[in-house]
Amino acid sequence: MASVDDLKLWSGGIGDVRFGVDPEGVVTYLKKRLGEPTEDSGYIDAYSEFGSCPGSRVRGVRWGDLLLLFGDESTVVDGRLHFFSWKYGPMSGTALVPPNLKTEVGVTIGSTVSDLRRLHPSVEIFSDEIFGAGFEIERTLSGTLSSTESSGRVTVLYGGITCGE
């Protein structure tokens, strides 16, 4: 298995794969680096356990705490199955699997609000009545926080088009 060091989380995809590409190619790429997925939902209705996703079908493929979503419609591509989102954050337990996934500049689970501001001076830090504390680096790179204080920590990272509640 290859190292996860080249699996940078970014606003346009993960590692060397971009949003909009064929699902099977993405799954194969990640299997080479992370092994077999721990879960694969297959294609299901877009309104599902993943939230209200764009289009009519969605598929979630999970490697521990890393979830990739594929569907038939998004702002990236319309009318064919493609990769449109990733989420990295703890499902349960304390040790992340796979460990040490980071953005291109080093933001990861546990990074502080101070880290975010230093690494991304234009980051928007906010608190929402329903969803709680969060941040947005770009429209397609965001996350949740334990608090908006300088010592608050990143609890989940999102890339791509997120599914609504």
Steps between C-alpha positions, in 0.01 A plus 500: 500500500626850415549772759214731596744795492404570138127498583463871558147619566427798278214709366510324163524137614733268688858408411531486122126463428269790424132542559303404190696184409365147466415331834673170426829672421487686832418185698783310329742787570409500871507121532866511391575744782257401776399141427142378472226741608335434835158581354338550160131595487461430129280749314199603706242779493666843525295576812670255733721447802741746334242781505317658211753465220473649150359284222302179530768249612792505742764249606711527812830315522675513835853420615459534877458873566536604133175504300482564125171574325412430138183595318332584172473877544692782666636842417806319361331265249142427400356187342766239576635327810797681651697583818368819666587504872722377780464522879773425754420481868455253783208260477575355843799438721798727534754378244426617145504239223673568269724714720665830413300614197561873450431783263777623273615748766461266798150556642370180659270374772617668820645811333404812695312809388833681545660250258221560248544877517878472463485255207198660329483872592170543312325206673146573617433380857133493598245368744165375373195458724424157354835361387731656759853630450660466160735643242524552127831533319334483157151404386625142454728476805346540844443331832363500851666624817474424870468877554578830327757594767868507397547169683199338327590192298406364157265204554405417137635604159281515185601525136280546197123528500348408835160340535242695700318378806 
